[in-house]
Amino acid sequence: MLQVARDLFYWHGIRATGIDKVAVEAGVAPTTLYRLFASKDDLVAAYVEREGRQFQDWFTAAVEVPDLAPRERILAIFDALRDQVQPHQCRGCPFLMALAEFPDSSLPAHQHAVATKTWVRARFGELTESLAQTTPVHDPAALADRLMLVMEGVYASTQALGAGGPAREARALAESMLDAQRR
């Protein structure tokens, strides 16, 4: 059921997708859906939380390749990102979309989206700290934030201009940022 909700919410919009549509597509009665999730907000929160776990798994798999140096780990995320944002599987960042549709910070969907973004920022921080142990890095935290901004820009530009637009330059931009640290 969460996969059906994910497909509908991600590709058609959360607010634009009614709970009845989710139930029909999942092949269950709306009452069954409401037994599992007390409200649409609960279903949306579960969707965003699940997306967060899957994103964390994807990110971790991209950077935790054995025998990669810290610089290559950072670049690996941008290689994986290039593959992830292809049009057949990417409409943009599900967390940015959830934040846009649920600006109220007291809502669980909003909180799960923020938690995922916070996790990504921390992971970039860990990667740049690791890099700083082998390469001179002036300010690892600032570099981590810049790398995260590049990632965010990929999702934003992909949504409007596709994977062949500015998003295709993300790895090169990340590489130039890492090269600038050595000067």
Backbone bond lengths (Angstrom), bond angles and torsions (degrees), N, CA, C in turn:
res aa  C-N    CA-C-N  psi(-1)  N-CA   C-N-CA  omega(-1)  CA-C   N-CA-C  phi
1 M - - - 1.439 - - 1.529 111.52 -
2 L 1.319 116.37 -40.49 1.466 118.88 178.31 1.522 111.81 -64.83
3 Q 1.323 117.50 -32.87 1.468 119.42 177.54 1.525 110.44 -66.74
4 V 1.308 117.05 -40.83 1.470 120.86 177.22 1.522 109.50 -63.37
5 A 1.323 116.62 -46.66 1.471 120.53 178.33 1.515 109.73 -60.15
6 R 1.304 117.30 -42.07 1.461 121.22 179.72 1.524 110.69 -59.74
7 D 1.314 116.48 -49.16 1.462 119.80 -178.67 1.527 111.16 -60.08
8 L 1.308 116.84 -44.05 1.464 120.16 -179.56 1.524 112.08 -69.70
9 F 1.323 117.23 -47.38 1.466 120.48 -178.74 1.524 110.96 -63.63
10 Y 1.310 116.51 -44.73 1.464 120.77 -175.79 1.526 111.57 -68.09
11 W 1.326 117.03 -45.68 1.463 119.66 -173.55 1.525 114.02 -87.51
12 H 1.347 117.35 -21.94 1.464 119.35 -176.10 1.523 113.62 -119.22
13 G 1.310 117.45 -10.92 1.467 121.02 -178.55 1.519 110.56 102.85
14 I 1.305 115.66 144.32 1.463 120.60 -176.98 1.525 110.54 -71.86
15 R 1.302 116.38 -52.21 1.472 119.60 -178.05 1.537 110.99 -68.21
16 A 1.320 117.06 -29.35 1.468 120.72 -179.00 1.523 112.46 -76.12
17 T 1.322 117.55 -12.97 1.461 121.84 -177.56 1.519 109.86 -105.20
18 G 1.300 116.18 115.02 1.461 120.65 179.12 1.512 112.14 -79.62
19 I 1.299 114.55 157.84 1.462 121.11 179.94 1.530 110.86 -63.29
20 D 1.341 116.95 -33.43 1.465 120.00 177.62 1.520 111.14 -63.77
21 K 1.318 117.07 -38.47 1.469 121.34 177.92 1.530 110.28 -62.73
22 V 1.318 116.72 -42.75 1.469 120.75 178.06 1.523 109.53 -61.38
23 A 1.326 116.80 -45.05 1.461 120.74 -178.89 1.529 110.90 -62.28
24 V 1.328 116.98 -45.77 1.470 120.60 -179.86 1.520 110.48 -61.45
25 E 1.334 116.80 -48.81 1.467 120.95 -178.30 1.526 111.73 -64.52
26 A 1.333 116.95 -30.96 1.470 121.07 179.09 1.526 111.83 -83.50
27 G 1.331 116.08 -10.26 1.455 119.50 179.28 1.512 113.81 74.97
28 V 1.327 117.12 30.76 1.461 121.42 178.66 1.530 109.03 -128.77
29 A 1.309 115.23 161.09 1.460 120.33 175.79 1.529 109.04 -75.64
30 P 1.335 117.34 147.83 1.472 118.89 176.85 1.525 112.89 -54.31
31 T 1.337 116.90 -33.84 1.469 118.63 178.61 1.522 111.87 -64.11
32 T 1.323 116.55 -35.25 1.468 120.22 176.26 1.520 110.00 -64.54
33 L 1.312 115.98 -43.19 1.465 120.54 178.43 1.523 110.41 -60.97
34 Y 1.329 116.35 -43.17 1.466 120.06 -179.87 1.529 112.61 -71.14
35 R 1.321 117.95 -20.19 1.460 119.32 173.13 1.526 110.79 -71.96
36 L 1.339 115.24 -32.97 1.465 120.04 179.53 1.525 112.53 -83.25
37 F 1.318 115.75 -35.54 1.467 121.89 -179.02 1.526 107.42 -132.14
38 A 1.302 116.95 119.82 1.466 121.39 -173.84 1.526 113.09 -62.12
39 S 1.327 116.29 -25.92 1.464 120.23 -178.22 1.529 108.92 -153.79
40 K 1.324 114.78 169.73 1.457 118.66 175.67 1.528 109.72 -62.97
41 D 1.332 116.92 -37.35 1.464 119.94 177.56 1.527 111.23 -57.88
42 D 1.323 117.22 -38.69 1.466 120.55 177.98 1.529 111.10 -66.46
43 L 1.326 116.70 -40.47 1.460 120.86 177.47 1.529 110.26 -64.41
44 V 1.312 116.80 -43.28 1.469 121.02 179.64 1.527 109.83 -63.87
45 A 1.313 117.13 -42.90 1.465 120.45 178.49 1.528 110.56 -60.79
46 A 1.329 116.82 -42.28 1.469 120.21 178.40 1.527 110.67 -64.29
47 Y 1.328 116.66 -40.02 1.475 121.35 177.10 1.529 110.83 -60.72
48 V 1.320 117.49 -49.63 1.472 120.34 -177.31 1.527 110.45 -66.50
49 E 1.329 116.95 -39.33 1.465 120.13 178.00 1.536 110.55 -62.73
50 R 1.316 116.98 -43.53 1.474 121.26 179.08 1.522 110.36 -64.59
51 E 1.318 117.43 -43.04 1.460 120.86 176.93 1.528 110.21 -58.78
52 G 1.324 116.58 -39.55 1.458 120.87 178.89 1.517 112.30 -61.93
53 R 1.325 116.40 -44.77 1.473 119.77 178.30 1.521 110.87 -63.30
54 Q 1.318 116.48 -42.12 1.465 119.84 -179.83 1.526 110.87 -67.49
55 F 1.319 117.11 -37.76 1.457 120.06 177.87 1.530 110.28 -65.19
56 Q 1.310 116.57 -43.24 1.466 120.13 178.01 1.524 110.97 -60.77
57 D 1.305 116.94 -41.28 1.467 120.47 177.22 1.527 110.64 -62.74
58 W 1.337 116.58 -43.54 1.464 121.43 179.09 1.528 110.43 -61.76
59 F 1.314 117.19 -47.99 1.461 122.33 -178.40 1.526 109.87 -61.68
60 T 1.310 116.69 -47.46 1.461 121.99 -178.91 1.528 110.75 -61.28
61 A 1.320 117.10 -44.12 1.469 120.20 179.07 1.528 111.27 -62.35
62 A 1.324 116.81 -34.32 1.464 120.42 -179.33 1.521 112.10 -68.25
63 V 1.318 117.47 -36.76 1.474 119.76 -173.43 1.518 114.19 -101.16
64 E 1.304 118.40 -15.93 1.468 120.82 -176.26 1.522 112.42 -95.09
65 V 1.298 116.60 41.15 1.462 121.70 176.55 1.526 107.48 -81.76
66 P 1.332 118.01 128.19 1.463 120.19 -178.92 1.533 111.98 -57.66
67 D 1.300 115.15 146.08 1.463 123.73 174.11 1.522 114.97 69.69
68 L 1.327 118.43 12.78 1.460 119.27 175.02 1.522 109.37 -87.88
69 A 1.313 115.69 135.73 1.462 121.32 174.75 1.531 108.43 -71.41
70 P 1.322 118.35 160.24 1.468 121.00 -178.09 1.536 113.91 -53.73
71 R 1.317 117.23 -42.37 1.466 120.18 178.92 1.533 110.72 -61.23
72 E 1.322 117.10 -43.09 1.450 121.20 -179.07 1.529 111.86 -68.55
73 R 1.325 116.20 -31.25 1.474 119.03 175.64 1.528 110.24 -62.84
74 I 1.309 115.23 -43.62 1.466 119.39 179.15 1.523 110.20 -63.36
75 L 1.307 117.01 -46.34 1.463 119.89 -179.10 1.522 112.01 -67.38
76 A 1.330 116.37 -28.82 1.462 120.14 179.42 1.523 111.54 -61.62
77 I 1.311 116.89 -33.69 1.462 118.54 179.35 1.527 110.29 -65.83
78 F 1.321 116.79 -34.65 1.465 119.27 179.37 1.530 111.94 -76.35
79 D 1.332 116.45 -28.89 1.473 119.34 171.99 1.532 109.89 -66.01
80 A 1.315 116.29 -45.30 1.466 120.65 179.25 1.528 110.71 -65.49
81 L 1.309 116.10 -36.91 1.460 120.85 179.41 1.529 110.97 -64.19
82 R 1.319 116.42 -40.75 1.475 120.79 177.37 1.526 110.02 -56.86
83 D 1.320 116.47 -42.14 1.464 120.25 179.25 1.532 111.35 -71.41
84 Q 1.317 116.37 -36.56 1.465 120.79 -175.78 1.526 112.94 -68.49
85 V 1.326 118.46 -31.57 1.467 120.55 -172.17 1.527 114.00 -92.25
86 Q 1.296 117.06 19.61 1.462 119.57 176.53 1.530 109.49 -68.35
87 P 1.333 117.18 144.94 1.470 121.07 -170.20 1.528 116.04 -58.11
88 H 1.307 118.42 -29.62 1.465 119.52 -178.94 1.527 112.75 -70.13
89 Q 1.347 117.02 -14.22 1.460 119.36 -177.78 1.516 114.32 -132.15
90 C 1.327 117.85 -0.62 1.462 118.91 -175.77 1.528 112.03 -136.56
91 R 1.302 114.30 129.15 1.456 122.43 174.68 1.527 110.15 -112.20
92 G 1.301 116.51 -4.78 1.457 122.39 -175.84 1.517 109.11 134.88
93 C 1.301 115.45 -169.81 1.464 121.06 -177.74 1.535 110.37 -82.75
94 P 1.331 117.77 120.34 1.465 119.46 -179.64 1.524 112.77 -64.26
95 F 1.324 117.09 -25.34 1.462 120.11 -178.46 1.524 110.63 -78.35
96 L 1.330 116.64 -39.08 1.463 119.35 174.98 1.528 110.18 -65.45
97 M 1.330 116.46 -38.30 1.468 119.61 177.51 1.526 110.60 -64.23
98 A 1.331 116.85 -43.43 1.467 120.09 178.72 1.521 110.81 -63.67
99 L 1.331 117.20 -40.92 1.459 120.11 178.54 1.526 111.44 -64.11
100 A 1.330 116.75 -36.86 1.460 120.14 178.54 1.530 110.99 -67.63
101 E 1.329 117.15 -38.01 1.455 120.65 -178.50 1.527 113.06 -83.56
102 F 1.320 117.01 -20.73 1.464 121.74 -178.78 1.532 110.22 -130.73
103 P 1.342 116.82 72.61 1.467 119.75 -177.36 1.529 114.45 -71.17
104 D 1.314 117.80 -14.41 1.460 121.79 -179.42 1.532 109.42 -71.74
105 S 1.316 116.23 113.59 1.468 120.67 -175.16 1.520 113.41 -69.21
106 S 1.318 118.04 -8.44 1.465 119.70 178.55 1.532 112.00 -86.01
107 L 1.328 117.13 -10.03 1.460 120.28 -178.42 1.531 110.68 -81.96
108 P 1.320 117.58 138.34 1.467 120.50 -179.70 1.529 114.10 -58.07
109 A 1.326 118.87 -36.82 1.471 120.20 178.74 1.523 110.06 -60.94
110 H 1.312 116.64 -43.07 1.465 121.52 177.55 1.530 109.91 -62.28
111 Q 1.309 115.94 -46.80 1.464 121.01 -178.33 1.521 112.02 -62.37
112 H 1.341 117.51 -39.77 1.464 120.28 178.23 1.534 110.87 -66.38
113 A 1.322 116.78 -38.73 1.466 120.24 178.70 1.525 110.41 -65.17
114 V 1.321 116.85 -44.21 1.470 120.70 178.12 1.528 110.08 -63.70
115 A 1.313 117.13 -40.36 1.467 120.58 179.61 1.525 111.01 -60.83
116 T 1.323 116.93 -39.42 1.468 119.61 178.78 1.519 110.48 -66.99
117 K 1.318 117.53 -44.61 1.468 120.56 178.56 1.530 110.76 -62.32
118 T 1.304 117.10 -38.65 1.466 121.87 178.03 1.527 110.04 -64.50
119 W 1.327 116.29 -41.69 1.464 121.04 178.23 1.529 110.57 -61.64
120 V 1.339 117.16 -44.99 1.463 121.03 179.85 1.523 110.34 -60.69
121 R 1.314 116.22 -43.79 1.470 119.97 179.13 1.535 110.39 -60.70
122 A 1.311 116.33 -43.18 1.466 119.97 178.73 1.527 111.11 -63.93
123 R 1.325 116.85 -41.01 1.472 119.75 178.73 1.527 111.26 -63.25
124 F 1.330 117.28 -43.59 1.464 119.11 176.13 1.530 109.55 -60.82
125 G 1.325 116.84 -37.40 1.464 120.30 176.31 1.519 112.04 -61.28
126 E 1.325 116.82 -42.69 1.471 120.49 177.69 1.527 110.60 -63.62
127 L 1.326 116.54 -41.36 1.463 120.48 -179.90 1.519 111.82 -64.56
128 T 1.328 117.31 -42.08 1.471 119.16 -179.18 1.529 111.41 -74.19
129 E 1.311 117.09 -30.54 1.475 119.45 174.09 1.526 109.90 -65.86
130 S 1.316 116.30 -40.63 1.461 120.48 176.80 1.524 110.55 -63.29
131 L 1.317 116.37 -41.96 1.466 120.79 176.34 1.519 110.99 -60.08
132 A 1.315 116.94 -40.10 1.466 121.82 -177.99 1.526 112.29 -64.77
133 Q 1.306 117.52 -18.67 1.459 120.53 177.99 1.523 112.44 -79.10
134 T 1.331 116.34 -15.97 1.465 120.03 -178.72 1.525 113.43 -120.75
135 T 1.330 116.77 -15.95 1.460 122.84 -175.62 1.518 108.70 -139.77
136 P 1.326 118.50 140.51 1.464 118.49 176.28 1.535 111.09 -60.76
137 V 1.324 116.11 123.24 1.463 122.42 176.65 1.518 106.26 -129.94
138 H 1.324 115.68 119.87 1.460 120.77 -176.43 1.526 112.22 -61.37
139 D 1.327 116.31 -49.18 1.463 120.88 -177.01 1.533 108.78 -144.22
140 P 1.332 117.38 90.67 1.474 120.33 -176.81 1.529 113.60 -56.29
141 A 1.322 117.46 -37.30 1.471 119.95 -179.12 1.527 110.79 -66.23
142 A 1.318 117.14 -41.79 1.468 120.36 178.69 1.529 110.28 -66.19
143 L 1.318 116.34 -40.54 1.464 119.66 177.67 1.526 110.33 -62.27
144 A 1.316 117.36 -41.70 1.472 121.17 177.77 1.524 110.64 -59.74
145 D 1.317 116.87 -44.41 1.470 119.88 179.30 1.529 111.23 -64.25
146 R 1.316 117.04 -38.69 1.467 119.75 178.73 1.528 110.87 -65.78
147 L 1.318 116.46 -41.35 1.467 119.79 177.83 1.526 111.02 -63.68
148 M 1.327 115.97 -38.91 1.463 118.80 177.82 1.526 110.36 -64.92
149 L 1.325 116.85 -39.28 1.466 119.82 177.50 1.526 111.35 -61.98
150 V 1.322 117.09 -37.12 1.463 119.96 176.56 1.532 109.15 -62.44
151 M 1.326 116.75 -45.67 1.464 120.19 178.35 1.524 110.85 -59.58
152 E 1.313 116.88 -46.35 1.459 120.73 179.82 1.528 110.55 -61.14
153 G 1.322 116.38 -38.88 1.460 120.70 178.23 1.522 112.24 -64.51
154 V 1.314 116.22 -34.43 1.466 119.67 176.72 1.521 109.80 -60.58
155 Y 1.327 116.33 -49.16 1.469 119.29 -179.03 1.525 111.56 -63.74
156 A 1.321 117.02 -42.83 1.466 120.01 -178.64 1.522 111.55 -65.86
157 S 1.328 117.00 -45.18 1.463 118.93 -177.68 1.524 111.64 -73.49
158 T 1.312 117.39 -31.55 1.467 120.48 178.29 1.518 110.32 -63.65
159 Q 1.306 116.15 -39.36 1.454 120.32 -178.75 1.529 110.68 -59.60
160 A 1.322 117.00 -37.97 1.458 120.58 -177.11 1.524 113.32 -95.65
161 L 1.334 117.31 -39.25 1.467 120.67 -168.90 1.523 114.34 -117.42
162 G 1.313 117.30 0.89 1.454 120.92 177.24 1.524 113.22 80.50
163 A 1.316 114.83 170.39 1.466 121.72 -178.32 1.520 112.20 -67.00
164 G 1.317 117.68 -21.69 1.467 121.28 179.31 1.514 113.51 -87.16
165 G 1.326 117.08 -1.27 1.460 121.28 177.82 1.529 110.28 -84.18
166 P 1.312 116.95 -147.43 1.470 120.57 -179.01 1.530 114.31 -55.24
167 A 1.320 117.50 -25.59 1.474 120.76 -179.39 1.521 112.31 -57.18
168 R 1.312 116.75 -28.44 1.473 119.94 -177.73 1.531 111.49 -66.40
169 E 1.325 117.93 -14.69 1.465 122.06 -178.96 1.530 113.58 -94.06
170 A 1.313 117.78 1.34 1.465 120.90 -173.83 1.525 112.88 -59.35
171 R 1.303 117.51 -47.64 1.474 119.50 -178.17 1.523 110.41 -63.42
172 A 1.327 116.93 -43.41 1.463 120.36 179.52 1.525 110.63 -62.35
173 L 1.315 116.89 -39.38 1.466 120.11 177.80 1.528 110.48 -65.54
174 A 1.313 116.82 -44.53 1.473 120.18 177.48 1.523 110.49 -60.94
175 E 1.316 115.93 -41.96 1.479 119.84 178.74 1.525 111.39 -61.70
176 S 1.324 116.84 -43.60 1.467 119.57 179.55 1.531 111.25 -66.22
177 M 1.312 116.78 -33.76 1.470 119.64 176.16 1.529 110.45 -66.37
178 L 1.317 117.32 -40.49 1.459 120.48 177.97 1.527 110.96 -68.59
179 D 1.325 117.34 -39.13 1.464 121.09 177.62 1.518 111.13 -63.29
180 A 1.326 117.06 -38.12 1.462 121.61 -179.19 1.524 111.48 -63.17
181 Q 1.319 117.26 -25.54 1.463 121.52 179.11 1.530 111.59 -68.47
182 R 1.319 116.66 -24.23 1.472 120.17 -176.42 1.514 112.27 -83.69
183 R 1.294 117.79 -9.99 1.474 120.23 -177.24 1.486 112.10 -82.90
